[in-house]
Amino acid sequence: MMADPATQTKPNETEAETLARFLELELIQKRAAWKHASARRRNVRSLAFAFIFLVVIACLFGAYFVFMRVNEERGNQHPHSNTTAPAPNR
């Protein structure tokens, strides 16, 4: 007796469907992992930019105070040119 061709292809189709489902699940898991990794990279990148921004702001703040201090010191200097300069001839 010959087997019915419809029953012979049915197990192959179910194997193909099962394989397709497993591949789809694996792809879904990989996509989730990729999204998680890209979100982590985005967080690290934004933290790096925030850190660089804070460093630049701190440098500008420090430079402002240094230049203000230099200007104060320059204004507080006493003119010593009269005491050290020789007297003019008359």
N, CA, C and O atoms as CSV, one atom per row, in Angstrom:
chain,resi,resn,atom,element,x,y,z
A,1,MET,N,N,0.810,-1.177,0.000
A,1,MET,CA,C,0.000,0.000,0.000
A,1,MET,C,C,0.864,1.254,0.000
A,1,MET,O,O,1.876,1.324,0.696
A,2,MET,N,N,0.466,2.212,-0.763
A,2,MET,CA,C,1.230,3.455,-0.851
A,2,MET,C,C,0.678,4.460,0.156
A,2,MET,O,O,-0.528,4.544,0.388
A,3,ALA,N,N,1.573,5.193,0.726
A,3,ALA,CA,C,1.151,6.203,1.692
A,3,ALA,C,C,0.577,7.396,0.953
A,3,ALA,O,O,0.977,7.728,-0.163
A,4,ASP,N,N,-0.351,8.009,1.603
A,4,ASP,CA,C,-1.003,9.186,1.017
A,4,ASP,C,C,0.006,10.339,0.969
A,4,ASP,O,O,0.633,10.631,1.988
A,5,PRO,N,N,0.183,11.005,-0.185
A,5,PRO,CA,C,1.163,12.095,-0.254
A,5,PRO,C,C,0.823,13.256,0.674
A,5,PRO,O,O,1.736,13.956,1.113
A,6,ALA,N,N,-0.421,13.487,0.984
A,6,ALA,CA,C,-0.802,14.591,1.870
A,6,ALA,C,C,-0.312,14.336,3.286
A,6,ALA,O,O,0.079,15.276,3.978
A,7,THR,N,N,-0.324,13.089,3.727
A,7,THR,CA,C,0.133,12.783,5.085
A,7,THR,C,C,1.646,12.797,5.172
A,7,THR,O,O,2.201,13.056,6.241
A,8,GLN,N,N,2.328,12.521,4.060
A,8,GLN,CA,C,3.791,12.547,4.082
A,8,GLN,C,C,4.322,13.978,4.162
A,8,GLN,O,O,5.326,14.213,4.833
A,9,THR,N,N,3.697,14.911,3.519
A,9,THR,CA,C,4.182,16.289,3.539
A,9,THR,C,C,3.781,17.020,4.812
A,9,THR,O,O,4.391,18.029,5.165
A,10,LYS,N,N,2.780,16.528,5.491
A,10,LYS,CA,C,2.316,17.207,6.703
A,10,LYS,C,C,3.396,17.258,7.790
A,10,LYS,O,O,3.591,18.323,8.376
A,11,PRO,N,N,4.108,16.163,8.091
A,11,PRO,CA,C,5.173,16.271,9.098
A,11,PRO,C,C,6.280,17.217,8.662
A,11,PRO,O,O,6.847,17.920,9.499
A,12,ASN,N,N,6.598,17.253,7.390
A,12,ASN,CA,C,7.629,18.178,6.910
A,12,ASN,C,C,7.181,19.625,7.073
A,12,ASN,O,O,7.985,20.489,7.424
A,13,GLU,N,N,5.919,19.890,6.823
A,13,GLU,CA,C,5.399,21.248,6.991
A,13,GLU,C,C,5.414,21.655,8.453
A,13,GLU,O,O,5.743,22.798,8.771
A,14,THR,N,N,5.069,20.751,9.338
A,14,THR,CA,C,5.089,21.103,10.758
A,14,THR,C,C,6.519,21.323,11.233
A,14,THR,O,O,6.763,22.185,12.077
A,15,GLU,N,N,7.468,20.555,10.701
A,15,GLU,CA,C,8.867,20.790,11.051
A,15,GLU,C,C,9.317,22.157,10.539
A,15,GLU,O,O,10.036,22.882,11.228
A,16,ALA,N,N,8.894,22.494,9.343
A,16,ALA,CA,C,9.253,23.792,8.779
A,16,ALA,C,C,8.614,24.923,9.578
A,16,ALA,O,O,9.246,25.949,9.830
A,17,GLU,N,N,7.363,24.730,9.971
A,17,GLU,CA,C,6.697,25.754,10.785
A,17,GLU,C,C,7.367,25.886,12.146
A,17,GLU,O,O,7.561,26.994,12.648
A,18,THR,N,N,7.715,24.757,12.734
A,18,THR,CA,C,8.393,24.785,14.037
A,18,THR,C,C,9.747,25.478,13.909
A,18,THR,O,O,10.114,26.307,14.742
A,19,LEU,N,N,10.477,25.128,12.862
A,19,LEU,CA,C,11.770,25.763,12.629
A,19,LEU,C,C,11.610,27.266,12.413
A,19,LEU,O,O,12.399,28.055,12.932
A,20,ALA,N,N,10.605,27.658,11.657
A,20,ALA,CA,C,10.350,29.080,11.415
A,20,ALA,C,C,10.004,29.793,12.717
A,20,ALA,O,O,10.457,30.914,12.949
A,21,ARG,N,N,9.204,29.151,13.569
A,21,ARG,CA,C,8.857,29.760,14.863
A,21,ARG,C,C,10.092,29.921,15.745
A,21,ARG,O,O,10.281,30.959,16.379
A,22,PHE,N,N,10.937,28.879,15.780
A,22,PHE,CA,C,12.156,28.968,16.585
A,22,PHE,C,C,13.084,30.066,16.061
A,22,PHE,O,O,13.672,30.813,16.844
A,23,LEU,N,N,13.211,30.161,14.753
A,23,LEU,CA,C,14.047,31.219,14.182
A,23,LEU,C,C,13.472,32.600,14.474
A,23,LEU,O,O,14.212,33.547,14.744
A,24,GLU,N,N,12.156,32.705,14.416
A,24,GLU,CA,C,11.511,33.981,14.726
A,24,GLU,C,C,11.721,34.358,16.191
A,24,GLU,O,O,11.985,35.518,16.506
A,25,LEU,N,N,11.602,33.372,17.087
A,25,LEU,CA,C,11.853,33.642,18.511
A,25,LEU,C,C,13.304,34.073,18.744
A,25,LEU,O,O,13.572,34.998,19.512
A,26,GLU,N,N,14.219,33.399,18.079
A,26,GLU,CA,C,15.628,33.765,18.228
A,26,GLU,C,C,15.877,35.180,17.720
A,26,GLU,O,O,16.621,35.943,18.336
A,27,LEU,N,N,15.258,35.530,16.600
A,27,LEU,CA,C,15.410,36.879,16.060
A,27,LEU,C,C,14.804,37.916,16.999
A,27,LEU,O,O,15.376,38.991,17.180
A,28,ILE,N,N,13.664,37.613,17.594
A,28,ILE,CA,C,13.039,38.533,18.556
A,28,ILE,C,C,13.960,38.742,19.756
A,28,ILE,O,O,14.117,39.865,20.237
A,29,GLN,N,N,14.571,37.650,20.240
A,29,GLN,CA,C,15.484,37.766,21.381
A,29,GLN,C,C,16.720,38.592,21.014
A,29,GLN,O,O,17.189,39.405,21.810
A,30,LYS,N,N,17.239,38.379,19.810
A,30,LYS,CA,C,18.409,39.156,19.387
A,30,LYS,C,C,18.055,40.627,19.237
A,30,LYS,O,O,18.845,41.492,19.613
A,31,ARG,N,N,16.883,40.923,18.696
A,31,ARG,CA,C,16.466,42.325,18.577
A,31,ARG,C,C,16.354,42.976,19.943
A,31,ARG,O,O,16.766,44.121,20.128
A,32,ALA,N,N,15.794,42.242,20.905
A,32,ALA,CA,C,15.676,42.786,22.262
A,32,ALA,C,C,17.064,43.050,22.845
A,32,ALA,O,O,17.283,44.072,23.496
A,33,ALA,N,N,17.998,42.130,22.612
A,33,ALA,CA,C,19.365,42.323,23.111
A,33,ALA,C,C,20.021,43.519,22.429
A,33,ALA,O,O,20.722,44.294,23.080
A,34,TRP,N,N,19.801,43.677,21.127
A,34,TRP,CA,C,20.374,44.814,20.405
A,34,TRP,C,C,19.805,46.129,20.916
A,34,TRP,O,O,20.540,47.103,21.084
A,35,LYS,N,N,18.497,46.162,21.164
A,35,LYS,CA,C,17.882,47.389,21.679
A,35,LYS,C,C,18.416,47.717,23.064
A,35,LYS,O,O,18.666,48.879,23.382
A,36,HIS,N,N,18.591,46.683,23.888
A,36,HIS,CA,C,19.115,46.897,25.232
A,36,HIS,C,C,20.547,47.436,25.158
A,36,HIS,O,O,20.905,48.358,25.891
A,37,ALA,N,N,21.356,46.861,24.276
A,37,ALA,CA,C,22.743,47.317,24.127
A,37,ALA,C,C,22.799,48.740,23.581
A,37,ALA,O,O,23.626,49.538,24.021
A,38,SER,N,N,21.932,49.063,22.631
A,38,SER,CA,C,21.946,50.427,22.085
A,38,SER,C,C,21.466,51.435,23.123
A,38,SER,O,O,21.961,52.561,23.161
A,39,ALA,N,N,20.512,51.047,23.964
A,39,ALA,CA,C,20.062,51.945,25.032
A,39,ALA,C,C,21.190,52.180,26.034
A,39,ALA,O,O,21.377,53.299,26.510
A,40,ARG,N,N,21.931,51.138,26.348
A,40,ARG,CA,C,23.056,51.281,27.276
A,40,ARG,C,C,24.125,52.193,26.674
A,40,ARG,O,O,24.672,53.053,27.363
A,41,ARG,N,N,24.422,52.000,25.371
A,41,ARG,CA,C,25.396,52.856,24.699
A,41,ARG,C,C,24.939,54.307,24.691
A,41,ARG,O,O,25.742,55.219,24.888
A,42,ARG,N,N,23.646,54.520,24.464
A,42,ARG,CA,C,23.102,55.878,24.442
A,42,ARG,C,C,23.246,56.512,25.823
A,42,ARG,O,O,23.589,57.690,25.923
A,43,ASN,N,N,22.992,55.756,26.884
A,43,ASN,CA,C,23.139,56.293,28.239
A,43,ASN,C,C,24.588,56.657,28.537
A,43,ASN,O,O,24.863,57.712,29.109
A,44,VAL,N,N,25.505,55.791,28.153
A,44,VAL,CA,C,26.922,56.065,28.396
A,44,VAL,C,C,27.361,57.296,27.613
A,44,VAL,O,O,28.110,58.126,28.127
A,45,ARG,N,N,26.899,57.416,26.375
A,45,ARG,CA,C,27.259,58.570,25.549
A,45,ARG,C,C,26.719,59.856,26.154
A,45,ARG,O,O,27.427,60.862,26.198
A,46,SER,N,N,25.479,59.840,26.619
A,46,SER,CA,C,24.908,61.058,27.205
A,46,SER,C,C,25.613,61.414,28.512
A,46,SER,O,O,25.818,62.594,28.798
A,47,LEU,N,N,25.985,60.416,29.306
A,47,LEU,CA,C,26.743,60.697,30.529
A,47,LEU,C,C,28.126,61.266,30.200
A,47,LEU,O,O,28.617,62.145,30.908
A,48,ALA,N,N,28.746,60.776,29.147
A,48,ALA,CA,C,30.056,61.298,28.746
A,48,ALA,C,C,29.941,62.758,28.316
A,48,ALA,O,O,30.773,63.583,28.694
A,49,PHE,N,N,28.916,63.079,27.531
A,49,PHE,CA,C,28.729,64.474,27.122
A,49,PHE,C,C,28.426,65.364,28.327
A,49,PHE,O,O,28.909,66.494,28.393
A,50,ALA,N,N,27.639,64.873,29.272
A,50,ALA,CA,C,27.340,65.657,30.470
A,50,ALA,C,C,28.619,65.896,31.280
A,50,ALA,O,O,28.835,66.998,31.784
A,51,PHE,N,N,29.461,64.876,31.406
A,51,PHE,CA,C,30.714,65.022,32.144
A,51,PHE,C,C,31.632,66.037,31.463
A,51,PHE,O,O,32.220,66.888,32.131
A,52,ILE,N,N,31.755,65.951,30.145
A,52,ILE,CA,C,32.593,66.906,29.410
A,52,ILE,C,C,32.047,68.318,29.566
A,52,ILE,O,O,32.815,69.265,29.737
A,53,PHE,N,N,30.729,68.465,29.509
A,53,PHE,CA,C,30.107,69.774,29.693
A,53,PHE,C,C,30.431,70.328,31.078
A,53,PHE,O,O,30.771,71.504,31.210
A,54,LEU,N,N,30.329,69.492,32.109
A,54,LEU,CA,C,30.641,69.946,33.467
A,54,LEU,C,C,32.115,70.326,33.608
A,54,LEU,O,O,32.441,71.294,34.295
A,55,VAL,N,N,32.995,69.580,32.971
A,55,VAL,CA,C,34.424,69.905,33.034
A,55,VAL,C,C,34.689,71.252,32.364
A,55,VAL,O,O,35.450,72.065,32.888
A,56,VAL,N,N,34.072,71.489,31.219
A,56,VAL,CA,C,34.257,72.764,30.519
A,56,VAL,C,C,33.714,73.914,31.362
A,56,VAL,O,O,34.360,74.956,31.471
A,57,ILE,N,N,32.542,73.739,31.954
A,57,ILE,CA,C,31.957,74.782,32.810
A,57,ILE,C,C,32.864,75.043,34.011
A,57,ILE,O,O,33.077,76.197,34.383
A,58,ALA,N,N,33.400,73.982,34.623
A,58,ALA,CA,C,34.294,74.156,35.770
A,58,ALA,C,C,35.568,74.894,35.361
A,58,ALA,O,O,36.063,75.737,36.108
A,59,CYS,N,N,36.098,74.581,34.181
A,59,CYS,CA,C,37.302,75.287,33.700
A,59,CYS,C,C,37.013,76.763,33.458
A,59,CYS,O,O,37.821,77.621,33.813
A,60,LEU,N,N,35.881,77.059,32.865
A,60,LEU,CA,C,35.519,78.462,32.640
A,60,LEU,C,C,35.327,79.195,33.965
A,60,LEU,O,O,35.754,80.340,34.113
A,61,PHE,N,N,34.692,78.540,34.916
A,61,PHE,CA,C,34.482,79.122,36.240
A,61,PHE,C,C,35.828,79.387,36.917
A,61,PHE,O,O,36.040,80.459,37.483
A,62,GLY,N,N,36.734,78.411,36.857
A,62,GLY,CA,C,38.064,78.573,37.447
A,62,GLY,C,C,38.851,79.679,36.776
A,62,GLY,O,O,39.513,80.465,37.454
A,63,ALA,N,N,38.793,79.754,35.455
A,63,ALA,CA,C,39.510,80.807,34.730
A,63,ALA,C,C,38.961,82.178,35.094
A,63,ALA,O,O,39.724,83.134,35.231
A,64,TYR,N,N,37.657,82.281,35.252
A,64,TYR,CA,C,37.049,83.554,35.643
A,64,TYR,C,C,37.598,84.008,36.994
A,64,TYR,O,O,37.986,85.166,37.146
A,65,PHE,N,N,37.634,83.104,37.974
A,65,PHE,CA,C,38.119,83.489,39.295
A,65,PHE,C,C,39.618,83.778,39.283
A,65,PHE,O,O,40.077,84.666,40.001
A,66,VAL,N,N,40.381,83.049,38.486
A,66,VAL,CA,C,41.821,83.326,38.398
A,66,VAL,C,C,42.050,84.707,37.807
A,66,VAL,O,O,42.851,85.476,38.339
A,67,PHE,N,N,41.372,85.036,36.727
A,67,PHE,CA,C,41.559,86.350,36.117
A,67,PHE,C,C,41.048,87.465,37.020
A,67,PHE,O,O,41.628,88.550,37.032
A,68,MET,N,N,39.992,87.231,37.766
A,68,MET,CA,C,39.515,88.241,38.712
A,68,MET,C,C,40.556,88.463,39.809
A,68,MET,O,O,40.789,89.600,40.221
A,69,ARG,N,N,41.174,87.396,40.278
A,69,ARG,CA,C,42.197,87.513,41.316
A,69,ARG,C,C,43.428,88.256,40.777
A,69,ARG,O,O,44.015,89.079,41.478
A,70,VAL,N,N,43.807,87.967,39.547
A,70,VAL,CA,C,44.952,88.654,38.940
A,70,VAL,C,C,44.647,90.139,38.810
A,70,VAL,O,O,45.515,90.967,39.088
A,71,ASN,N,N,43.451,90.490,38.400
A,71,ASN,CA,C,43.082,91.903,38.285
A,71,ASN,C,C,43.087,92.586,39.646
A,71,ASN,O,O,43.498,93.742,39.754
A,72,GLU,N,N,42.635,91.887,40.689
A,72,GLU,CA,C,42.675,92.466,42.044
A,72,GLU,C,C,44.118,92.707,42.472
A,72,GLU,O,O,44.433,93.768,43.011
A,73,GLU,N,N,44.993,91.738,42.240
A,73,GLU,CA,C,46.398,91.882,42.621
A,73,GLU,C,C,47.062,93.006,41.839
A,73,GLU,O,O,47.882,93.746,42.384
A,74,ARG,N,N,46.717,93.134,40.582
A,74,ARG,CA,C,47.293,94.197,39.760
A,74,ARG,C,C,46.828,95.563,40.271
A,74,ARG,O,O,47.600,96.522,40.268
A,75,GLY,N,N,45.580,95.653,40.706
A,75,GLY,CA,C,45.062,96.919,41.225
A,75,GLY,C,C,45.615,97.254,42.600
A,75,GLY,O,O,45.679,98.431,42.955
A,76,ASN,N,N,46.015,96.266,43.383
A,76,ASN,CA,C,46.523,96.488,44.734
A,76,ASN,C,C,48.020,96.776,44.771
A,76,ASN,O,O,48.545,97.091,45.838
A,77,GLN,N,N,48.710,96.682,43.668
A,77,GLN,CA,C,50.151,96.940,43.657
A,77,GLN,C,C,50.403,98.429,43.866
A,77,GLN,O,O,49.721,99.279,43.293
A,78,HIS,N,N,51.403,98.725,44.706
A,78,HIS,CA,C,51.783,100.114,44.961
A,78,HIS,C,C,52.811,100.534,43.918
A,78,HIS,O,O,53.697,99.756,43.565
A,79,PRO,N,N,52.695,101.731,43.438
A,79,PRO,CA,C,53.694,102.179,42.445
A,79,PRO,C,C,55.044,102.363,43.118
A,79,PRO,O,O,55.182,103.210,44.001
A,80,HIS,N,N,56.020,101.601,42.725
A,80,HIS,CA,C,57.372,101.673,43.282
A,80,HIS,C,C,58.300,102.451,42.366
A,80,HIS,O,O,59.492,102.554,42.654
A,81,SER,N,N,57.809,102.982,41.311
A,81,SER,CA,C,58.675,103.662,40.339
A,81,SER,C,C,59.278,104.946,40.915
A,81,SER,O,O,60.387,105.309,40.520
A,82,ASN,N,N,58.603,105.650,41.829
A,82,ASN,CA,C,59.129,106.896,42.400
A,82,ASN,C,C,60.282,106.627,43.347
A,82,ASN,O,O,61.219,107.424,43.395
A,83,THR,N,N,60.257,105.561,44.088
A,83,THR,CA,C,61.305,105.310,45.075
A,83,THR,C,C,62.530,104.678,44.447
A,83,THR,O,O,63.634,104.849,44.964
A,84,THR,N,N,62.377,103.969,43.370
A,84,THR,CA,C,63.534,103.297,42.783
A,84,THR,C,C,64.143,104.078,41.631
A,84,THR,O,O,65.273,103.797,41.230
A,85,ALA,N,N,63.440,105.026,41.104
A,85,ALA,CA,C,63.968,105.796,39.974
A,85,ALA,C,C,64.939,106.849,40.498
A,85,ALA,O,O,64.710,107.429,41.560
A,86,PRO,N,N,66.010,107.098,39.768
A,86,PRO,CA,C,66.951,108.142,40.214
A,86,PRO,C,C,66.322,109.523,40.068
A,86,PRO,O,O,65.463,109.753,39.216
A,87,ALA,N,N,66.759,110.400,40.895
A,87,ALA,CA,C,66.229,111.768,40.868
A,87,ALA,C,C,66.726,112.479,39.621
A,87,ALA,O,O,67.877,112.299,39.224
A,88,PRO,N,N,65.891,113.271,39.011
A,88,PRO,CA,C,66.331,113.991,37.803
A,88,PRO,C,C,67.326,115.095,38.166
A,88,PRO,O,O,67.278,115.647,39.265
A,89,ASN,N,N,68.210,115.406,37.251
A,89,ASN,CA,C,69.212,116.462,37.454
A,89,ASN,C,C,68.570,117.819,37.226
A,89,ASN,O,O,67.801,118.011,36.285
A,90,ARG,N,N,68.911,118.789,38.140
A,90,ARG,CA,C,68.369,120.144,38.004
A,90,ARG,C,C,69.428,121.116,37.745
A,90,ARG,O,O,69.151,122.307,37.603
